[in-house]
Amino acid sequence: MTFAIRFRTLELPLREPFVIARASHGEGRRITTVIAELRDDADPPDGPVGLGEGYPDAFYGDTPETMRAVAPPLLAAIEPVADGLRGGLDEARAALATAAELMARELAHHGAAKCAIDIALHDLVGKRLGVSVRELLEMPAERPPTDFTLGIDTPDAVAERARRAADFPALKIKVGGPADIATLEAVRAVYAGPIRVDANTGWTLEAATTLLPVLERLGVVLIEQPFPARRLDLLRELQARSPLPIVADESAVTIEDLDGLAGVVAGVNVKLAKVGGVGPARRMLARAREMGFRTFLGCMEETSVVIAASAAVSPLADWVDLDGCLLLANDPVSGLEIGPDKVWRLSDRPGLGLELRADARP
């Protein structure tokens, strides 16, 4: 096989407890992510190494074990474009797009493994060609700022975190617990900017409808995934009643989901871990815009590897929620910085321009 990949599963503590309505990651205190290093056997031993990451979310059927199990057939599937990945800029760009298509044809689902491989391929190709992943994807240098996300907790605890995050241009508040109104009231008392709420499938139609006037009064600007993923009928009904945009997340996994969401919701949340990497994310964001959706670019609680790759395509998003590495107590990756304006500063070095700490290497 042309490509060889090594995975390392990392258990990383969170800076503060982070709980969502449909699950708590390690009781909200730690997360599991998988770092990948990809090599091309055609390169010399000291040749470039592609750095990738996949977040194995059990909600989507992914675990570190499934990632390892499906990596060999996914790598075998991209063998036909190996030569193209070693070519010039235009040839490599085409080969990267084809590689993502080949992985999608080989296996359905398994977004975490595809994500790790796709990001690593972009990093590897960028290093070979001496261009950044942003340039490789033909994205502009100007990017929108990120919001900051606060998990479910007591209203006082969430409000205190909101106070400390008041320099972010928007806050995303996880809801779907027993104290949603009290929490939002407490946040609004200490934070003047836009609020986005994410119920992670935790509401009923009746509860959401009742909350609409309260959300408007408190300056909430969007509602993310209030109902279970398959309940498009409920999403459609709430969007018809709501002056606020409803954004699909768990209902919008890959680009194939967009057609079914047309006329159902106003926006979609694209995440690299769901769609299978930075190349597929770029295509899904562009397609969603063509179809008239508002676009949200989100993340899991990932390291700077995924956040840097995501930031490269963030110009395609109306709303950006790329704070995953900021939630970690200790990010094992260096090279990505956030400015005082909360815009990610991407490295100009080839590929992602990141360094993985030695004790985090696969």
ROVO-91029 format. One record per residue (C-alpha): residue number from 1; residue in three letters; x, y, z. Coordinates in nm, 2 decimals. Layout:
<padrens>
  seq  type       X       Y       Z
  NUM   ALA       X       Y       Z
...
</padrens>
This chain:
<padrens>
  seq  type       X       Y       Z
    1   MET    0.00    0.00    0.00
    2   THR    0.13    0.35   -0.09
    3   PHE    0.02    0.52    0.22
    4   ALA    0.09    0.43    0.58
    5   ILE   -0.10    0.59    0.87
    6   ARG   -0.04    0.58    1.25
    7   PHE   -0.31    0.67    1.50
    8   ARG   -0.28    0.78    1.86
    9   THR   -0.58    0.81    2.08
   10   LEU   -0.56    1.10    2.32
   11   GLU   -0.77    1.15    2.64
   12   LEU   -0.75    1.52    2.70
   13   PRO   -0.90    1.70    3.00
   14   LEU   -1.13    2.00    2.95
   15   ARG   -1.05    2.34    3.09
   16   GLU   -1.40    2.35    3.25
   17   PRO   -1.70    2.10    3.26
   18   PHE   -1.87    2.09    2.92
   19   VAL   -2.21    1.91    2.90
   20   ILE   -2.46    1.90    2.62
   21   ALA   -2.82    1.79    2.61
   22   ARG   -2.78    1.46    2.43
   23   ALA   -2.45    1.35    2.59
   24   SER   -2.17    1.44    2.83
   25   HIS   -1.82    1.37    2.71
   26   GLY   -1.64    1.19    2.98
   27   GLU   -1.89    1.33    3.23
   28   GLY   -1.81    1.67    3.07
   29   ARG   -1.45    1.67    3.20
   30   ARG   -1.24    1.51    2.93
   31   ILE   -1.26    1.42    2.56
   32   THR   -1.13    1.15    2.33
   33   THR   -0.97    1.24    2.00
   34   VAL   -0.74    1.06    1.75
   35   ILE   -0.43    1.21    1.60
   36   ALA   -0.30    1.07    1.28
   37   GLU    0.04    1.08    1.10
   38   LEU    0.03    0.99    0.73
   39   ARG    0.33    0.89    0.52
   40   ASP    0.38    0.81    0.15
   41   ASP    0.60    0.51    0.10
   42   ALA    0.73    0.68   -0.22
   43   ASP    0.89    0.95    0.00
   44   PRO    1.23    0.90    0.17
   45   PRO    1.24    0.82    0.54
   46   ASP    1.29    1.19    0.62
   47   GLY    1.01    1.30    0.39
   48   PRO    0.71    1.50    0.49
   49   VAL    0.45    1.37    0.73
   50   GLY    0.08    1.46    0.70
   51   LEU   -0.08    1.55    1.03
   52   GLY   -0.45    1.48    1.07
   53   GLU   -0.72    1.43    1.34
   54   GLY   -1.05    1.26    1.37
   55   TYR   -1.30    1.30    1.65
   56   PRO   -1.47    0.97    1.72
   57   ASP   -1.82    1.07    1.83
   58   ALA   -2.03    0.77    1.93
   59   PHE   -2.34    0.95    1.83
   60   TYR   -2.23    0.91    1.46
   61   GLY   -2.11    0.55    1.52
   62   ASP   -1.74    0.64    1.55
   63   THR   -1.49    0.51    1.80
   64   PRO   -1.11    0.49    1.80
   65   GLU   -1.14    0.12    1.73
   66   THR   -1.37    0.18    1.42
   67   MET   -1.13    0.44    1.29
   68   ARG   -0.84    0.19    1.30
   69   ALA   -1.06   -0.08    1.15
   70   VAL   -1.17    0.12    0.85
   71   ALA   -0.84    0.31    0.77
   72   PRO   -0.69    0.03    0.56
   73   PRO   -0.98    0.00    0.31
   74   LEU   -1.00    0.38    0.30
   75   LEU   -0.63    0.41    0.22
   76   ALA   -0.66    0.13   -0.04
   77   ALA   -0.94    0.32   -0.20
   78   ILE   -0.73    0.63   -0.27
   79   GLU   -0.44    0.43   -0.44
   80   PRO   -0.56    0.53   -0.79
   81   VAL   -0.48    0.90   -0.72
   82   ALA   -0.15    0.85   -0.54
   83   ASP    0.05    0.97   -0.84
   84   GLY   -0.18    1.28   -0.87
   85   LEU   -0.12    1.36   -0.51
   86   ARG    0.25    1.38   -0.59
   87   GLY    0.20    1.61   -0.89
   88   GLY    0.19    1.99   -0.94
   89   LEU   -0.06    2.22   -0.77
   90   ASP   -0.36    2.17   -1.01
   91   GLU   -0.31    1.80   -1.04
   92   ALA   -0.28    1.76   -0.66
   93   ARG   -0.59    1.97   -0.60
   94   ALA   -0.79    1.74   -0.84
   95   ALA   -0.65    1.43   -0.68
   96   LEU   -0.74    1.55   -0.33
   97   ALA   -1.10    1.60   -0.44
   98   THR   -1.11    1.26   -0.61
   99   ALA   -0.96    1.09   -0.30
  100   ALA   -1.25    1.22   -0.09
  101   GLU   -1.49    1.09   -0.34
  102   LEU   -1.32    0.75   -0.35
  103   MET   -1.34    0.72    0.03
  104   ALA   -1.70    0.81    0.03
  105   ARG   -1.77    0.54   -0.23
  106   GLU   -1.57    0.28   -0.04
  107   LEU   -1.76    0.33    0.29
  108   ALA   -2.06    0.51    0.41
  109   HIS   -2.04    0.70    0.74
  110   HIS   -1.71    0.68    0.93
  111   GLY   -1.66    1.05    0.92
  112   ALA   -1.39    1.06    1.19
  113   ALA   -1.16    0.82    1.00
  114   LYS   -1.22    1.00    0.67
  115   CYS   -1.16    1.33    0.84
  116   ALA   -0.82    1.22    0.98
  117   ILE   -0.71    1.09    0.64
  118   ASP   -0.84    1.39    0.44
  119   ILE   -0.67    1.65    0.67
  120   ALA   -0.35    1.45    0.67
  121   LEU   -0.35    1.43    0.29
  122   HIS   -0.40    1.81    0.26
  123   ASP   -0.12    1.87    0.51
  124   LEU    0.11    1.63    0.33
  125   VAL    0.04    1.77   -0.02
  126   GLY    0.08    2.13    0.11
  127   LYS    0.42    2.04    0.26
  128   ARG    0.53    1.88   -0.06
  129   LEU    0.43    2.18   -0.27
  130   GLY    0.54    2.45   -0.02
  131   VAL    0.19    2.60    0.01
  132   SER   -0.04    2.64    0.30
  133   VAL   -0.36    2.43    0.33
  134   ARG   -0.55    2.76    0.29
  135   GLU   -0.38    2.83   -0.05
  136   LEU   -0.42    2.47   -0.15
  137   LEU   -0.80    2.51   -0.10
  138   GLU   -0.80    2.84   -0.28
  139   MET   -0.95    3.03    0.01
  140   PRO   -0.91    3.40    0.08
  141   ALA   -0.69    3.51    0.37
  142   GLU   -0.96    3.71    0.54
  143   ARG   -1.17    3.51    0.79
  144   PRO   -1.46    3.57    1.03
  145   PRO   -1.42    3.55    1.40
  146   THR   -1.53    3.26    1.61
  147   ASP   -1.78    3.25    1.89
  148   PHE   -1.73    3.08    2.22
  149   THR   -1.94    2.79    2.35
  150   LEU   -2.07    2.74    2.71
  151   GLY   -2.20    2.40    2.82
  152   ILE   -2.50    2.32    3.03
  153   ASP   -2.45    2.40    3.40
  154   THR   -2.62    2.60    3.67
  155   PRO   -2.73    2.94    3.56
  156   ASP   -2.48    3.11    3.79
  157   ALA   -2.19    2.89    3.66
  158   VAL   -2.28    2.96    3.29
  159   ALA   -2.32    3.33    3.36
  160   GLU   -1.97    3.34    3.52
  161   ARG   -1.82    3.17    3.22
  162   ALA   -2.01    3.41    2.99
  163   ARG   -1.86    3.71    3.19
  164   ARG   -1.51    3.57    3.14
  165   ALA   -1.58    3.52    2.76
  166   ALA   -1.74    3.86    2.71
  167   ASP   -1.47    3.97    2.46
  168   PHE   -1.59    3.71    2.21
  169   PRO   -1.82    3.86    1.94
  170   ALA   -2.09    3.60    2.00
  171   LEU   -2.16    3.33    2.25
  172   LYS   -2.31    2.99    2.18
  173   ILE   -2.51    2.85    2.48
  174   LYS   -2.59    2.48    2.51
  175   VAL   -2.95    2.44    2.62
  176   GLY   -3.19    2.15    2.65
  177   GLY   -3.17    2.13    3.03
  178   PRO   -3.42    2.21    3.31
  179   ALA   -3.30    2.57    3.35
  180   ASP   -3.28    2.71    3.00
  181   ILE   -3.47    3.03    3.06
  182   ALA   -3.29    3.11    3.38
  183   THR   -2.95    3.03    3.22
  184   LEU   -3.02    3.26    2.92
  185   GLU   -3.15    3.54    3.15
  186   ALA   -2.83    3.51    3.36
  187   VAL   -2.61    3.52    3.05
  188   ARG   -2.78    3.82    2.91
  189   ALA   -2.73    4.00    3.24
  190   VAL   -2.35    3.99    3.19
  191   TYR   -2.31    3.97    2.81
  192   ALA   -2.44    4.22    2.56
  193   GLY   -2.35    4.05    2.23
  194   PRO   -2.54    3.80    2.01
  195   ILE   -2.64    3.47    2.17
  196   ARG   -2.68    3.15    1.97
  197   VAL   -2.85    2.85    2.13
  198   ASP   -2.79    2.48    2.07
  199   ALA   -3.03    2.23    2.20
  200   ASN   -2.85    1.92    2.06
  201   THR   -3.19    1.75    2.00
  202   GLY   -3.31    1.82    2.35
  203   TRP   -3.63    2.01    2.30
  204   THR   -3.99    1.92    2.21
  205   LEU   -4.19    2.12    1.96
  206   GLU   -4.42    2.25    2.24
  207   ALA   -4.12    2.36    2.45
  208   ALA   -3.95    2.53    2.16
  209   THR   -4.26    2.71    2.05
  210   THR   -4.32    2.84    2.41
  211   LEU   -3.96    2.96    2.43
  212   LEU   -3.96    3.16    2.10
  213   PRO   -4.08    3.49    2.25
  214   VAL   -3.83    3.46    2.53
  215   LEU   -3.55    3.39    2.29
  216   GLU   -3.64    3.69    2.08
  217   ARG   -3.65    3.91    2.39
  218   LEU   -3.31    3.80    2.50
  219   GLY   -3.15    3.87    2.17
  220   VAL   -3.09    3.51    2.06
  221   VAL   -3.00    3.51    1.69
  222   LEU   -3.04    3.14    1.59
  223   ILE   -3.16    2.80    1.72
  224   GLU   -2.95    2.50    1.65
  225   GLN   -3.08    2.14    1.62
  226   PRO   -3.38    2.16    1.87
  227   PHE   -3.51    1.81    1.77
  228   PRO   -3.39    1.46    1.70
  229   ALA   -3.20    1.43    1.37
  230   ARG   -3.46    1.24    1.18
  231   ARG   -3.75    1.47    1.28
  232   LEU   -3.74    1.69    0.98
  233   ASP   -4.12    1.74    1.01
  234   LEU   -4.07    1.91    1.35
  235   LEU   -3.78    2.12    1.22
  236   ARG   -4.00    2.23    0.93
  237   GLU   -4.29    2.32    1.17
  238   LEU   -4.07    2.52    1.41
  239   GLN   -3.90    2.71    1.12
  240   ALA   -4.25    2.80    0.99
  241   ARG   -4.33    2.94    1.33
  242   SER   -4.00    3.10    1.42
  243   PRO   -3.87    3.44    1.32
  244   LEU   -3.52    3.31    1.41
  245   PRO   -3.33    3.08    1.17
  246   ILE   -3.33    2.72    1.27
  247   VAL   -2.99    2.55    1.19
  248   ALA   -2.96    2.18    1.14
  249   ASP   -2.66    2.00    1.29
  250   GLU   -2.72    1.64    1.37
  251   SER   -2.96    1.64    1.07
  252   ALA   -2.69    1.77    0.84
  253   VAL   -2.41    1.52    0.84
  254   THR   -2.29    1.52    0.48
  255   ILE   -2.36    1.70    0.15
  256   GLU   -2.61    1.43    0.06
  257   ASP   -2.84    1.56    0.35
  258   LEU   -2.88    1.91    0.20
  259   ASP   -3.15    1.82   -0.05
  260   GLY   -3.37    1.68    0.22
  261   LEU   -3.33    1.99    0.43
  262   ALA   -3.42    2.24    0.15
  263   GLY   -3.73    2.42    0.26
  264   VAL   -3.70    2.27    0.61
  265   VAL   -3.45    2.49    0.79
  266   ALA   -3.28    2.82    0.72
  267   GLY   -2.92    2.70    0.79
  268   VAL   -2.69    2.40    0.82
  269   ASN   -2.39    2.34    1.05
  270   VAL   -2.10    2.18    0.87
  271   LYS   -1.83    2.00    1.08
  272   LEU   -1.52    1.83    0.95
  273   ALA   -1.57    1.53    1.18
  274   LYS   -1.91    1.47    1.03
  275   VAL   -1.85    1.53    0.66
  276   GLY   -1.51    1.36    0.65
  277   GLY   -1.25    1.63    0.63
  278   VAL   -1.16    1.98    0.51
  279   GLY   -1.21    1.91    0.14
  280   PRO   -1.56    1.77    0.18
  281   ALA   -1.64    2.06    0.42
  282   ARG   -1.54    2.31    0.16
  283   ARG   -1.77    2.15   -0.10
  284   MET   -2.06    2.11    0.15
  285   LEU   -2.04    2.48    0.25
  286   ALA   -2.02    2.60   -0.11
  287   ARG   -2.32    2.38   -0.21
  288   ALA   -2.52    2.49    0.09
  289   ARG   -2.47    2.85   -0.01
  290   GLU   -2.57    2.78   -0.37
  291   MET   -2.89    2.63   -0.23
  292   GLY   -2.97    2.94   -0.03
  293   PHE   -2.89    2.80    0.32
  294   ARG   -2.72    3.02    0.58
  295   THR   -2.39    2.84    0.67
  296   PHE   -2.26    2.76    1.01
  297   LEU   -1.91    2.61    1.05
  298   GLY   -1.87    2.42    1.37
  299   CYS   -1.64    2.18    1.55
  300   MET   -1.62    1.92    1.82
  301   GLU   -1.38    1.95    2.12
  302   GLU   -1.08    1.90    1.90
  303   THR   -0.72    2.01    1.90
  304   SER   -0.57    2.28    1.68
  305   VAL   -0.53    2.03    1.39
  306   VAL   -0.90    2.03    1.31
  307   ILE   -0.95    2.39    1.42
  308   ALA   -0.67    2.51    1.18
  309   ALA   -0.81    2.30    0.89
  310   SER   -1.16    2.43    0.96
  311   ALA   -1.04    2.79    0.99
  312   ALA   -0.90    2.76    0.64
  313   VAL   -1.25    2.72    0.49
  314   SER   -1.43    2.96    0.74
  315   PRO   -1.47    3.23    0.48
  316   LEU   -1.75    3.02    0.34
  317   ALA   -1.95    3.04    0.67
  318   ASP   -2.20    3.30    0.79
  319   TRP   -2.15    3.19    1.15
  320   VAL   -1.83    3.04    1.29
  321   ASP   -1.80    2.82    1.60
  322   LEU   -1.44    2.71    1.60
  323   ASP   -1.35    2.70    1.97
  324   GLY   -1.28    2.33    2.03
  325   CYS   -0.91    2.37    2.12
  326   LEU   -0.99    2.66    2.35
  327   LEU   -1.20    2.42    2.56
  328   LEU   -0.90    2.19    2.62
  329   ALA   -0.69    2.23    2.94
  330   ASN   -0.38    2.17    2.73
  331   ASP   -0.38    2.16    2.35
  332   PRO   -0.10    1.92    2.24
  333   VAL   -0.05    2.11    1.91
  334   SER    0.13    2.44    1.85
  335   GLY    0.13    2.68    1.56
  336   LEU   -0.23    2.82    1.57
  337   GLU   -0.30    3.15    1.74
  338   ILE   -0.61    3.35    1.80
  339   GLY   -0.61    3.73    1.77
  340   PRO   -0.77    3.98    2.01
  341   ASP   -1.05    4.00    1.74
  342   LYS   -1.11    3.63    1.79
  343   VAL   -1.00    3.55    1.43
  344   TRP   -0.77    3.25    1.40
  345   ARG   -0.43    3.34    1.27
  346   LEU   -0.32    3.06    1.04
  347   SER    0.05    2.98    0.98
  348   ASP    0.20    3.07    0.64
  349   ARG    0.42    2.76    0.66
  350   PRO    0.35    2.48    0.42
  351   GLY    0.06    2.25    0.50
  352   LEU   -0.12    2.33    0.83
  353   GLY    0.20    2.48    0.97
  354   LEU    0.15    2.29    1.30
  355   GLU    0.37    2.10    1.54
  356   LEU    0.26    1.81    1.75
  357   ARG    0.41    1.78    2.09
  358   ALA    0.65    1.48    2.12
  359   ASP    0.44    1.30    2.39
  360   ALA    0.13    1.32    2.17
  361   ARG    0.29    1.16    1.86
  362   PRO    0.13    0.84    1.73
</padrens>
